[in-house]
Structures are given as structure tokens and as C-alpha cells.
Amino acid sequence: GTARLLSARRPRAPIFAATDQDEVARRLTLWRGVVPLVCALDGDMEAVIQRIIDTALQGRAPAADATMVFVNTTPDLDRSAANFVRLRRV
């Protein structure tokens, strides 16, 4: 849902949407500007963020001063990393 909402804003930057499910990744391709990434989302949140960065770049060098914005939303507010926004320079 978050990728869909961001897509509606029509940003110039790509929206990388990480999921661990192939079916969800196929549905994400329907939204403008959304690039689905299939990778494991379990474990420490910092490790997951690094895994997403590695998957998104896939050996390519990022643009100079590139910044990625990580947004996580979930209805399960009992989890420690339930909802957050993080900025990461890559």
C-alpha cells in the first residue's frame, strides 16, 4: 500500500518496493515508477536495509550523493521496527 501511495505522487525518483513474496512483486509492477525487489526481509532491520540497498544496486555504482529513503509501515505496532522513515546515503 505504501508503494501505491508514493506512486500516486509521481516522484521523479524510482520507488523500490521490497517484498519477500513473488506474487506481491508481480502486483507492484502495475504501479508507475515502482521497481519491485524480492529479497529476504527477516532479521535485524539494519541488515535488511543493507540487503535492500545491495539488491537495488546489483553491483552498479550509485549516483554521486545518492540518498535512499526507507519507509516501513505495518499494522503490527508491537514490533520494534513497526513504522519508520530512514534516510541513507549510498
N, C-alpha and C positions, 0 to 999 in steps of 0.2 A: 504494500500500500504506500509506503514512503516513496519508493521509486516512481510510482504513478503520480503522486502529488508533485514531486520535483519535476517530472517530465512536463506537467501541465504549465509550469512556469517558463518553459522553453529556454533553458540556460544555454549559453554558447559552449560550455564545457561538457564533456561526456559524463553521464551518470553511470558509474559502475555499481551494479547491484549484486552483492554476494549472496549465494544460497548454496545449500548442500543437497538440493533436490533438482534432478534433471527436468522434471515436469514444470517446476516453478521457473526455471531458467528459460524454458521454451515460451512460457507465457510472458516473461519480461521482454522478449524481443518485439512484442506488439506495441510497446510504448516508445515514442520518439526520443532519441538520444540516450536510451538505456542500453548498456552493454552488460549482459549477464555474465557473472563469474561463478563457476561451480568449483567450490573448494570446501574443505572441512572447516566447520565453524565451532568446533569443540575446543575446550581448553582455556588457558589464560587469555584475556581479552587483548593484551599487548601482542601475544603470539599470533592471535587471529588477525589482528590488524596488519602485522608484518606479512603474514601469508597472503592476505588480500592484495597488498602492495606488490609482492612478488608475482602473483598471478596476473594482476593488471598490467604490469610492465613486461612480463615474459621475456626478460633479457634485454629489453630496449632501455636506452638511457632516457631518463625523464628530461623534460624541458628545463632550462635554467630557472631556478627559483620556483619550481613547480610545487603546488600545495594541494593536498588531498583533504577533503572534508569527510569525516566518517560520522554517520548518523545511525544510531541503533534505537529502534523502538520495539517495545514488546508489552503486551498486556500483563505479563507476569512481573509485577513490581517488587516481588520478594527477592528476586535475583539481584546480586550485587551490581551487575552491569546492565540493568534493565533499560534505561533510557539515557542516552548521552549524545553529545556532539563533540568531536575531537578534530583538531586541525593538525596535520602532519606535513612538514616539508620533506619532500623526497628528492 
